[in-house]
Amino acid sequence: MVAHYYAELVNFFSKSLGDRESAADLVQEAYSRVLAMHARGTPSFDLRALLYRTGKNLVISGARRQAAEDRMLQTLALVADHSTPDVERQVSARQLLDRLMARLAVMPRKRREAFILVRIYGYSYAEAAEYTQSTASAIDRHVVRAVMDCANHRPD
């Protein structure tokens, strides 16, 4: 099973990623996830289709992660841009970012992880649940509590 579809998958993802090494890494991760699913007892009826779907999900996750990183870098660039005459805006943005980082730092790990996956990386609740091996309703609760934490309103 391990190498049966490997070359086919690498060729396919090389075209979409434009880089054979990245495609090989992605296919290796797809195999790893499928093998982990198999070890947990998850039945797979069409291994080839599952490997393609897992690979496509990894591409989507990578694109979301890159977009989130780009947004964060743009925000940081605005904060660090000393040539902008609007110093108040810079100070305000830096304070806002510092408050968010401080609030994320004190959140419980699962809450912080759910918030980052959903609100920053753009995962759906179902995708975040799969990634964290949790449920969509648990992710929903974590995100709601994280948003309340960020607004500085803690539920009792």
Phi, psi and chi 1 to 4 in degrees:
 res  aa     phi    psi   chi1   chi2   chi3   chi4
   1 MET       -  -35.4  171.8 -170.1  120.0      -
   2 VAL   -58.4  -43.0  175.3      -      -      -
   3 ALA  -112.0    5.9      -      -      -      -
   4 HIS   -59.2  -44.7 -169.8   70.6      -      -
   5 TYR  -107.3    5.8  -59.0  111.7      -      -
   6 TYR   -55.5  -55.9 -178.6   80.7      -      -
   7 ALA   -61.9  -40.8      -      -      -      -
   8 GLU   -61.2  -44.1  176.0 -174.5  -15.6      -
   9 LEU   -67.1  -43.4  -71.5  162.2      -      -
  10 VAL   -61.5  -43.1  169.5      -      -      -
  11 ASN   -61.5  -44.5  -72.4  -25.9      -      -
  12 PHE   -62.0  -50.8  176.5   81.0      -      -
  13 PHE   -75.2  -20.9  -72.9  109.5      -      -
  14 SER   -62.2  -38.0  -69.7      -      -      -
  15 LYS   -67.0  -42.3  -68.4  173.3 -172.5  166.9
  16 SER   -78.1  -31.4   61.3      -      -      -
  17 LEU   -91.1  -22.2  -65.0  174.0      -      -
  18 GLY    74.1   16.0      -      -      -      -
  19 ASP  -152.3  118.3  177.4   19.9      -      -
  20 ARG   -66.9  -37.1 -167.1  156.4 -176.0   83.7
  21 GLU   -65.6  -43.4  -77.5 -174.3   35.7      -
  22 SER   -63.4  -38.8  -64.1      -      -      -
  23 ALA   -64.7  -41.2      -      -      -      -
  24 ALA   -63.7  -41.3      -      -      -      -
  25 ASP   -62.4  -43.4  -70.0  -17.0      -      -
  26 LEU   -63.0  -43.9 -179.6  123.3      -      -
  27 VAL   -65.0  -39.2  170.5      -      -      -
  28 GLN   -61.7  -42.5 -177.7  176.9   -4.1      -
  29 GLU   -65.8  -38.8  179.3   63.6   22.8      -
  30 ALA   -62.1  -46.2      -      -      -      -
  31 TYR   -59.9  -42.6  -93.5  102.1      -      -
  32 SER   -59.5  -45.0  172.4      -      -      -
  33 ARG   -68.1  -39.9  -69.9 -174.7 -177.2 -157.6
  34 VAL   -67.0  -40.6  168.4      -      -      -
  35 LEU   -63.8  -37.4  -73.4  170.9      -      -
  36 ALA   -65.6  -39.6      -      -      -      -
  37 MET   -63.1  -41.9  -71.0  170.2   57.3      -
  38 HIS   -63.6  -39.9 -179.2   68.5      -      -
  39 ALA   -66.1  -30.3      -      -      -      -
  40 ARG   -79.7   -5.4  -70.9 -168.5  -54.2  -95.8
  41 GLY    92.6   10.8      -      -      -      -
  42 THR   -73.5  121.2  -55.3      -      -      -
  43 PRO   -72.4  143.1   24.6  -30.3      -      -
  44 SER  -127.4  117.5   59.0      -      -      -
  45 PHE   -85.3  -35.0  -60.2  104.1      -      -
  46 ASP  -130.0   93.2 -173.3   -8.0      -      -
  47 LEU   -58.3  -42.5  177.9   61.7      -      -
  48 ARG   -60.4  -48.1 -178.4  175.7  177.7  -95.8
  49 ALA   -63.1  -39.6      -      -      -      -
  50 LEU   -64.4  -40.6 -177.1   59.2      -      -
  51 LEU   -65.1  -41.7  -73.9  165.7      -      -
  52 TYR   -63.9  -45.8  -89.3   95.8      -      -
  53 ARG   -63.2  -43.3  172.7   53.4   31.8 -150.7
  54 THR   -62.5  -43.1  -56.6      -      -      -
  55 GLY   -62.4  -43.0      -      -      -      -
  56 LYS   -64.0  -40.3  -73.1  178.5 -178.8 -179.5
  57 ASN   -62.2  -38.5  -72.2  -15.2      -      -
  58 LEU   -65.6  -38.4  -70.9  168.0      -      -
  59 VAL   -63.5  -44.6  168.8      -      -      -
  60 ILE   -63.1  -44.2  -69.0  166.7      -      -
  61 SER   -61.8  -41.2  -64.8      -      -      -
  62 GLY   -63.9  -40.0      -      -      -      -
  63 ALA   -65.8  -41.0      -      -      -      -
  64 ARG   -64.6  -43.7  -75.8 -177.7  177.5  154.5
  65 ARG   -61.0  -43.4 -169.6  173.5   14.1  -93.0
  66 GLN   -64.0  -41.8 -175.1   62.5   47.9      -
  67 ALA   -63.9  -40.8      -      -      -      -
  68 ALA   -65.8  -41.3      -      -      -      -
  69 GLU   -64.1  -39.8  -71.1  171.3    4.6      -
  70 ASP   -62.3  -43.2  -69.7  -13.2      -      -
  71 ARG   -62.8  -42.1  -76.0 -168.4  -55.0  -89.5
  72 MET   -64.7  -41.5 -177.7   61.7   77.6      -
  73 LEU   -64.2  -38.0  -72.5  174.0      -      -
  74 GLN   -64.3  -40.9  -72.3  173.4   -7.7      -
  75 THR   -63.9  -45.9  -59.2      -      -      -
  76 LEU   -64.3  -36.1  -68.0  174.2      -      -
  77 ALA   -64.3  -39.8      -      -      -      -
  78 LEU   -64.0  -40.1  -73.6  173.9      -      -
  79 VAL   -67.0  -39.6  170.5      -      -      -
  80 ALA   -88.3   -6.0      -      -      -      -
  81 ASP   -73.0  101.3 -177.0   12.8      -      -
  82 HIS   -83.7   -8.0  -62.5  -67.3      -      -
  83 SER   -83.5  -13.9   64.8      -      -      -
  84 THR   -72.7  130.2  -55.9      -      -      -
  85 PRO   -71.1  -17.7   20.9  -28.1      -      -
  86 ASP   -84.9   81.4 -169.1   -0.1      -      -
  87 VAL   -65.3  -36.1  176.1      -      -      -
  88 GLU   -59.3  -41.0  -75.6 -177.7   35.1      -
  89 ARG   -64.2  -41.0 -174.2  174.2   55.7  123.7
  90 GLN   -63.9  -45.7  -70.2  176.9   17.7      -
  91 VAL   -63.4  -43.9  170.2      -      -      -
  92 SER   -62.0  -44.9  176.6      -      -      -
  93 ALA   -64.5  -41.1      -      -      -      -
  94 ARG   -64.8  -42.6 -175.5  176.9  -59.9  -83.2
  95 GLN   -63.7  -41.3  -71.0  171.8  -15.8      -
  96 LEU   -62.5  -45.0 -178.7   62.4      -      -
  97 LEU   -64.1  -42.3 -174.5   59.8      -      -
  98 ASP   -62.1  -41.8  -71.0  -16.7      -      -
  99 ARG   -63.9  -42.5  -77.3 -165.2  -51.8  -93.8
 100 LEU   -62.9  -45.5  175.4   61.6      -      -
 101 MET   -62.7  -39.9  -64.4  -57.3  -69.8      -
 102 ALA   -65.2  -41.7      -      -      -      -
 103 ARG   -69.0  -37.6  -71.7  177.4 -179.3  152.6
 104 LEU   -64.7  -36.8  -74.0  172.4      -      -
 105 ALA   -64.8  -30.6      -      -      -      -
 106 VAL   -96.4   -3.7  -62.4      -      -      -
 107 MET   -71.7  149.7  -81.0 -176.9 -161.6      -
 108 PRO   -58.4  148.9  -22.4   31.8      -      -
 109 ARG   -54.6  -48.0 -178.7 -172.4   57.1   80.4
 110 LYS   -64.9  -38.3  -71.9 -178.1  179.7 -178.3
 111 ARG   -65.6  -46.7 -174.3  178.3  -58.1  173.4
 112 ARG   -62.1  -44.6  178.6  177.5   53.6 -114.1
 113 GLU   -62.7  -44.6 -173.1  174.7   48.5      -
 114 ALA   -62.0  -44.8      -      -      -      -
 115 PHE   -60.8  -47.0  178.5   80.5      -      -
 116 ILE   -64.4  -44.2  -70.1  170.0      -      -
 117 LEU   -62.5  -44.8  -71.8  172.1      -      -
 118 VAL   -82.2  -49.6  171.3      -      -      -
 119 ARG   -86.0  -27.5  -68.4  -59.6  177.5  114.5
 120 ILE  -101.7  -48.7  -64.9  176.2      -      -
 121 TYR   -85.6  -12.6  -71.4  141.0      -      -
 122 GLY    81.4   18.1      -      -      -      -
 123 TYR   -66.7  150.1  -78.5   41.5      -      -
 124 SER   -76.7  165.9   68.9      -      -      -
 125 TYR   -60.2  -39.8  -72.3  172.9      -      -
 126 ALA   -64.9  -42.0      -      -      -      -
 127 GLU   -66.2  -42.2  -69.3  168.6  -29.8      -
 128 ALA   -64.3  -38.1      -      -      -      -
 129 ALA   -64.0  -42.8      -      -      -      -
 130 GLU   -64.5  -43.3 -178.3 -179.5  -24.1      -
 131 TYR   -62.1  -40.1 -176.2   84.2      -      -
 132 THR   -94.9    1.8   60.5      -      -      -
 133 GLN    55.0   51.6  -62.5  178.2   -8.3      -
 134 SER  -128.8 -162.4 -177.5      -      -      -
 135 THR  -114.8  157.9   64.4      -      -      -
 136 ALA   -62.4  -36.4      -      -      -      -
 137 SER   -68.5  -35.2   61.1      -      -      -
 138 ALA   -66.7  -41.2      -      -      -      -
 139 ILE   -61.1  -43.5  -64.8  -64.0      -      -
 140 ASP   -57.7  -47.7  179.6   39.0      -      -
 141 ARG   -61.6  -43.2  -75.4 -169.5  -54.7  -86.1
 142 HIS   -63.3  -42.7  -73.1  -51.5      -      -
 143 VAL   -66.3  -42.9  170.2      -      -      -
 144 VAL   -60.1  -46.2  166.7      -      -      -
 145 ARG   -65.9  -37.0  -70.6 -179.9 -178.3  142.4
 146 ALA   -65.5  -41.2      -      -      -      -
 147 VAL   -63.1  -41.3  168.7      -      -      -
 148 MET   -64.9  -39.3  -68.1  175.7   78.4      -
 149 ASP   -61.2  -43.9  -73.9   -9.8      -      -
 150 CYS   -65.7  -31.8  -72.6      -      -      -
 151 ALA   -82.6   -1.0      -      -      -      -
 152 ASN    68.3   29.8 -149.2   14.1      -      -
 153 HIS  -119.4  101.1  -62.0  -68.9      -      -
 154 ARG   -88.7  132.8  -66.5 -171.9  179.0  -92.1
 155 PRO   -71.7  146.8   25.8  -30.8      -      -
 156 ASP   -96.6      -  -67.6  -53.3      -      -
